[in-house]
Amino acid sequence: MEKYDSIPSLGEQRTTYRLFTFLVILSQLVAAGVTLMVGLWMGIYQGFSSWEDKTKIFSYHPLFMVIGLVFLYGHAILVYRIWRNNRKIYVKILHAVLHGLALLFASLGLKAVFDSHNYAKPNPANNLYSLHSWLGILTISLFAFQWLAGFLTFLLPFASQGLRACVKPLHVCGGIVIFLLVIATCLLGLTEKALFNEMSGKDKYTEYSAQGKLINAIGLMLIFLAMLFMFIVINPNYRRPPETEEEDRQALQLSH
């Protein structure tokens, strides 16, 4: 009787599905909104130049970082929830591809900021001195290691089922921690840019400037997005059904 009572009723299942659908759609809108806001911020106040103009390509840094490590990485985390009833091998491939694209955009974003510093006129600017830059390098390094370890362990057919079972909790926890580090790094970067504008006289952040308000709004949107993503990922009602996991295990055993 206890096991029977633990099974959700049809009404509860419908309510759970509707809430899940609403949260996923909301997360898509917020993620797209954050990306658009960063693009508008850079386009209006910084301006986009040709990639060959190394002195003016800083604008690509925040935009590419948000596209890669917030939008793409966040969706890579969500695929196991959005397509939880589909064959796992296809979800794994999509998960890996989104991670690969995220790493590509992050690499381009890093190149943009290093080039903008190294080719700054009249004198080159220093690199890697701020907490934002230190945390950023740490986060991208952990992300690259996580992607490579996940690719070798879960996508290639060489790892045993026992090894995958041992690594999976670390992989899942690591993915969540890295995403939270991404959000923290973004918030530090927003604050750093606002203070640089203040010190350079380009924009008075402390006087409630329009750019300062936009920066604050982007920060709040990032925090809200992180809350949405984490709730969807952590909520046990949105995990892959047990029978689907059992089918995946049987398919893995047959492949070996």
Sequence and secondary structure as in RCSB ss.txt:
>XXXX:A:sequence
MEKYDSIPSLGEQRTTYRLFTFLVILSQLVAAGVTLMVGLWMGIYQGFSSWEDKTKIFSYHPLFMVIGLVFLYGH
AILVYRIWRNNRKIYVKILHAVLHGLALLFASLGLKAVFDSHNYAKPNPANNLYSLHSWLGILTISLFAFQWLAG
FLTFLLPFASQGLRACVKPLHVCGGIVIFLLVIATCLLGLTEKALFNEMSGKDKYTEYSAQGKLINAIGLMLIFL
AMLFMFIVINPNYRRPPETEEEDRQALQLSH
>XXXX:A:secstr
 HHHHTS  HHHHHHHHHHHHHHHHHHHHHHHHHHHHHHHHHHHHT    TT GGG TTHHHHHHIIIIIIIHHH
HHHHHHHTTTS HHHHHHHHHHHHHHHHHHHHHHHHHHHHHHHT SSS    S SHHHHHHHHHHHHHHHHHHHH
IIIIISTTS HHHHHHHHHHHHHHHHHHHHHHHHHHHHHHHHHHHHHHHHTS  GGGT HHHHHHHHHHHHHHHH
HHHHHHHHH GGGS  HHHHHHHHHHHHHH 
